[in-house]
Amino acid sequence: MNSNNAAYVRGVGNTRYVKKADQSVEALAVTAIDAAAADAGIAVSDIDGIIVYHGHIGTDEVIAQLRLPDVKLRAIIDIGGASAVSALQMASLYVLNGAATNVLLVRAIKGNSGPRKAKRRSFLPSQQFRTQLEYVAGCNTPAQRYAFLCRRYMHEHGLTREHLAEIALAARAHANLNPDAQMYERTLDMDEYLSGRVIADPYWLYDCCLETDGACAVVVSAQPGTDGQRPAVKILATEEGHADPPDDITNRDPFLHVGLEKAAARLWDSISLGPDDMDAAMVYDCFTFEVAHQLEAAGFATPDTIGRLILEDGIRLGGKLPVNTHGGLLSEGHMVGLNHIVEATRQLRGECGPRQVSGARHVAITGWGNLGDGSITVLGRHDGSA
């Protein structure tokens, strides 16, 4: 979907992200939704569309908790961590064709103190092959499966642990500027990074995303709102793609191919912008390597230049491409990527204080889901001159 008739991110909201929340998932959701509606300048009762991600809070629960009077549509997108970005495309289509006026995207989860990842049902096909062949060989977690990709890339393209470390350290440095982050005021240096225990080589402790209790919400509308005091945030383009096959990693050929390659190629063809026009990127960072992997797949670098982008050009604030200025899944919190959209929106409005990217006008956001599904969107600052 391109920007010829674009929708807007009208409001965003979130709880603080913590390791253990005393509130219920429902209470966390209500807090985030109330904040997003207030930010959008609408009443909660004006929400008439809901998009959620399976395994978290359901649409009926949202309707009941908020006593929404007239929800016209609801949907579940189930492509893992690519779902949040893909939801922007679905929400845009809904509001632009008049099926709904204000569509809510919400994530509410007790990812640490509630049911753990292994306890949640998987909807991926071919599960019998993994449970009967891979699981018994000790390959049954995301870290173990994705470690194959990282190790192959390191072997073929010379990516090193130094590169992975910088991705983790940059995320933590940004989170230390973000009071809502789970790792706020918890610093990380190279010595501590190197002292982390092995999870699934080459992934060590600080290469892995957090498990988080919290919630965040986004409101998408066809109109930017009536607040003339701040710029609007326009959804310029959104695309999604899948790997071949989408339900397997170990037998994929080419092995490092992911759906983001397809999605990004379509996205850049659809708008008059390219990777070099982005002022920041929010990259789905389930693991450190996936930041590098997706930056390449999305066109920000090649296998020959990704190392230079990370270590020399810079992915921290002040660098060529600031990445995950909120701390990302590695250090802000694991909200299955919806928090990346929240951060991009605030960056484009200029609301991020000490972590603000100066003059930010365009931000790219990627999603990584399941075993290689990918999504990408570009949000743009729209203040009458864009």
C-alpha positions in Angstrom: 0.0 0.0 0.0 1.5 3.3 -1.0 1.0 6.9 0.0 -1.4 8.1 -2.7 -4.3 8.1 -0.2 -2.6 7.7 3.2 -3.9 7.1 6.7 -2.3 8.5 9.8 -1.1 7.2 13.2 -3.3 9.5 15.2 -2.5 8.4 18.7 -0.1 6.2 20.7 0.1 5.2 24.3 1.8 2.7 26.6 2.4 1.5 30.2 5.8 1.4 31.7 7.5 -1.8 30.7 8.5 -4.0 33.6 9.7 -7.5 34.5 6.7 -8.2 36.7 3.5 -6.1 36.7 1.0 -6.3 39.5 -1.9 -5.5 37.2 -3.8 -7.9 35.0 -3.3 -8.1 31.3 -6.7 -6.4 30.9 -5.8 -3.6 33.2 -2.5 -3.0 31.4 -4.4 -2.9 28.1 -6.9 -0.4 29.3 -4.1 1.9 30.6 -2.4 1.9 27.2 -5.6 2.3 25.2 -6.8 5.2 27.4 -3.5 6.9 26.8 -3.6 6.3 23.0 -7.2 7.6 22.7 -6.3 10.7 24.7 -3.2 11.2 22.6 -5.4 10.9 19.5 -7.9 13.5 20.8 -10.8 11.0 20.7 -13.1 9.4 23.2 -12.4 5.7 23.8 -16.0 5.1 22.6 -14.9 6.5 19.2 -12.8 3.3 18.6 -14.7 1.2 16.1 -12.1 -1.2 14.8 -9.7 -3.5 16.7 -6.6 -5.4 15.5 -4.8 -7.7 17.9 -2.2 -10.5 17.8 -3.1 -14.0 18.8 -2.1 -15.2 22.3 -2.4 -11.8 23.8 -5.6 -9.9 24.8 -8.6 -10.8 22.5 -10.9 -8.4 20.7 -14.0 -9.4 22.7 -12.0 -8.7 25.9 -11.1 -5.2 24.6 -14.8 -4.5 23.8 -15.9 -5.7 27.2 -13.3 -3.9 29.2 -13.8 -0.6 27.4 -17.6 -1.0 26.8 -17.2 0.0 23.2 -20.6 0.7 21.8 -20.2 0.1 18.1 -17.2 -1.9 16.9 -17.6 -2.5 13.2 -14.8 -4.9 12.6 -12.1 -6.8 14.4 -9.1 -8.9 13.2 -6.2 -11.0 14.3 -2.9 -10.9 12.4 -0.8 -14.0 13.1 2.6 -13.5 11.5 4.5 -13.3 14.8 6.7 -10.2 15.2 5.8 -9.0 11.7 2.1 -8.6 12.7 2.4 -5.1 14.2 3.7 -3.5 11.0 1.3 -5.5 8.8 -1.5 -4.3 11.0 -0.8 -0.7 9.9 -1.6 -1.8 6.3 -4.8 -3.5 7.3 -5.9 -0.6 9.5 -5.1 1.9 6.7 -7.2 0.0 4.3 -10.1 -0.1 6.8 -10.1 3.6 7.5 -9.5 4.7 3.9 -12.4 2.6 2.5 -14.8 3.8 5.3 -15.1 0.4 7.0 -14.0 2.1 10.3 -13.1 5.5 11.6 -10.6 4.8 14.4 -8.8 1.5 14.3 -7.0 0.3 17.5 -3.9 -1.8 17.4 -3.1 -3.1 20.9 -0.6 -5.4 22.5 -1.0 -6.4 26.2 1.0 -9.2 27.6 2.6 -10.6 30.7 5.5 -12.0 28.8 7.6 -12.6 31.8 5.2 -13.3 34.7 2.4 -14.9 32.6 2.5 -17.9 30.2 6.0 -18.3 28.8 6.6 -18.5 25.0 6.9 -22.3 25.0 3.4 -22.5 26.6 1.7 -20.6 23.8 0.1 -22.5 21.0 1.9 -22.2 17.6 -0.1 -21.9 14.4 2.9 -22.7 12.1 2.4 -25.6 9.7 4.7 -28.6 9.7 5.0 -28.6 13.5 5.2 -32.4 13.5 8.5 -32.3 11.7 10.0 -29.9 14.3 8.5 -31.7 17.3 9.6 -35.2 16.0 12.9 -34.3 14.4 14.3 -31.0 15.6 13.0 -30.8 19.2 14.5 -34.2 20.1 17.9 -32.9 18.8 17.7 -29.9 21.1 16.4 -27.3 18.7 13.1 -26.1 20.1 13.4 -22.4 21.0 13.6 -19.3 18.8 17.2 -18.6 20.0 18.2 -22.1 18.9 16.5 -21.9 15.5 17.6 -18.3 14.7 21.2 -19.1 15.8 21.6 -21.1 12.6 21.0 -18.0 10.6 23.4 -15.9 12.6 26.2 -18.5 12.5 25.8 -18.9 8.7 26.0 -15.1 8.1 29.0 -14.8 10.3 30.7 -17.5 8.4 29.8 -16.2 4.9 30.1 -12.4 5.5 32.5 -11.9 8.3 30.1 -10.5 10.9 31.7 -10.7 14.3 30.7 -10.7 17.9 31.9 -7.1 18.1 29.1 -6.2 15.7 26.5 -8.1 17.7 27.8 -6.4 20.9 27.4 -2.9 19.4 23.8 -3.6 18.6 23.1 -4.7 22.1 25.1 -1.8 23.7 23.4 0.8 21.4 20.0 -0.5 22.4 20.8 -0.3 26.1 22.3 3.2 25.7 19.0 4.3 24.1 16.9 2.6 26.8 18.9 4.5 29.5 17.4 7.7 28.0 13.8 6.2 28.1 12.1 6.2 31.5 9.4 3.8 30.3 12.0 1.2 29.3 12.4 -2.1 31.3 16.2 -1.5 31.3 16.0 2.2 32.2 18.9 3.1 34.6 20.4 -0.4 34.1 23.6 0.2 32.1 25.5 -2.3 30.0 29.1 -2.2 29.0 31.3 -4.5 26.9 32.7 -6.4 29.9 29.2 -7.2 31.1 28.1 -8.1 27.6 31.0 -10.5 27.2 30.3 -12.1 30.6 26.7 -13.1 29.7 26.0 -16.8 29.7 25.6 -18.7 26.4 21.9 -19.2 25.3 22.4 -20.7 21.9 25.8 -20.0 20.4 26.5 -17.5 18.9 23.7 -15.9 21.0 24.7 -15.0 24.5 22.4 -13.5 27.2 22.5 -9.9 26.0 22.0 -10.9 22.4 18.4 -12.0 23.3 15.3 -9.8 23.7 13.5 -9.3 26.9 10.4 -10.9 28.3 8.2 -8.1 29.4 5.0 -7.3 31.2 3.2 -4.2 29.8 1.0 -2.9 27.0 1.0 -0.4 24.2 -1.6 0.9 21.8 -1.9 2.8 18.5 -4.9 4.5 16.9 -5.0 4.7 13.1 -7.4 7.1 11.4 -8.0 8.6 7.9 -7.6 12.1 9.4 -4.6 13.3 11.4 -6.7 15.0 14.1 -7.5 18.5 15.0 -4.4 19.3 17.1 -2.6 22.0 15.2 0.2 22.2 17.8 2.2 19.2 16.5 2.9 17.5 13.2 0.8 14.6 12.0 2.3 11.2 11.3 1.4 9.8 7.9 1.7 6.1 7.0 3.5 6.5 3.7 3.8 2.9 2.7 3.5 -0.6 4.2 4.4 -4.0 2.7 4.7 -7.6 4.0 6.4 -10.7 2.5 7.2 -14.3 3.4 10.2 -16.5 3.1 10.2 -19.6 0.8 9.1 -21.7 2.5 7.6 -19.7 5.3 7.5 -22.5 7.8 11.0 -23.8 7.8 14.6 -22.5 8.3 16.8 -25.5 8.2 15.9 -26.5 4.7 15.6 -23.1 3.1 17.5 -22.3 0.0 18.9 -19.7 -0.2 19.4 -20.2 3.5 19.5 -16.5 4.6 16.5 -15.4 2.4 13.6 -13.8 4.4 10.3 -12.2 3.5 11.5 -8.7 4.3 13.5 -8.8 1.0 10.3 -9.0 -1.0 8.5 -6.5 1.2 11.2 -3.9 1.1 11.7 -4.2 -2.7 8.0 -3.5 -3.2 8.0 -0.7 -0.6 10.9 1.3 -2.1 9.4 0.9 -5.6 6.1 2.4 -4.4 7.3 5.7 -2.9 9.8 8.4 -3.9 12.0 7.7 -1.0 14.8 5.2 -0.3 16.8 3.8 2.6 19.2 6.8 2.5 16.2 9.2 3.1 15.4 7.6 6.5 16.4 9.6 9.6 16.0 6.5 11.8 15.0 2.9 11.8 13.1 0.8 14.2 14.2 -2.7 13.5 12.5 -5.8 15.0 15.3 -6.9 17.4 14.3 -10.3 18.8 18.1 -11.1 18.7 21.1 -8.8 17.9 21.9 -10.5 14.6 18.3 -9.9 13.3 19.0 -6.2 13.4 21.9 -6.7 11.0 20.0 -9.2 8.9 17.0 -6.9 8.5 19.0 -3.8 7.8 20.6 -5.7 4.9 17.3 -7.2 3.7 15.6 -3.8 3.9 18.3 -2.2 1.7 20.2 -0.1 4.3 23.4 -2.1 3.7 24.9 -5.0 1.9 26.8 -7.9 3.3 30.0 -6.0 2.5 28.9 -2.8 4.2 26.7 -3.9 7.2 29.7 -4.1 9.5 30.8 -0.6 8.6 27.2 0.8 9.2 27.2 -0.7 12.7 30.6 0.1 13.9 31.8 3.1 11.9 28.8 5.0 10.4 26.9 4.3 13.6 23.5 3.1 14.7 23.5 5.1 17.9 22.0 8.5 18.3 24.2 10.9 16.3 25.2 8.2 13.9 24.3 7.8 10.2 21.2 5.7 11.0 20.0 5.7 14.6 18.4 2.3 15.3 15.8 1.6 18.0 16.1 4.8 19.8 13.7 3.6 22.5 15.8 0.5 23.3 13.9 -1.9 21.2 12.9 -5.4 22.3 16.5 -5.9 23.6 16.2 -3.1 26.2 12.9 -1.2 26.2 10.5 -4.2 26.2 9.0 -7.0 24.1 5.7 -5.8 22.8 5.9 -7.9 19.7 7.1 -4.8 17.8 4.1 -2.4 18.4 6.4 -0.3 20.7 8.5 0.3 17.6 5.5 2.1 16.0 4.9 4.1 19.2 8.6 5.3 19.2 8.6 6.2 15.5 5.5 8.3 16.0 7.0 10.2 18.9 10.3 10.7 17.0 8.4 12.2 14.1 6.5 14.5 16.4 9.7 15.6 18.2 8.6 14.3 21.6 11.5 12.1 22.6 13.6 14.5 24.7 17.2 13.3 25.2 16.8 10.5 22.7 15.3 12.7 20.0 16.7 12.4 16.5 17.2 16.0 15.3 15.0 16.9 12.4 13.5 13.5 12.0 11.1 13.4 9.0 11.0 9.8 7.9 11.3 6.6 9.9 11.3 3.0 8.7 10.0 0.2 10.8 10.5 -3.5 10.2 8.9 -6.6 11.5 10.3 -10.1 11.7 7.9 -13.0 12.3 7.8 -16.7 12.9 10.5 -18.3 10.7 11.1 -15.5 8.3 8.0 -13.5 7.6 8.8 -9.8 7.1 7.0 -6.5 7.1 8.1 -2.9 6.6 6.5 0.6 6.8 7.7 4.1 6.4 6.1 6.8 8.6 6.5 10.5 7.6 6.2 13.7 9.5 3.4 15.7 7.8 3.2 19.4 8.8 2.0 20.9 5.6 5.4 21.0 3.9 6.0 17.3 3.5 
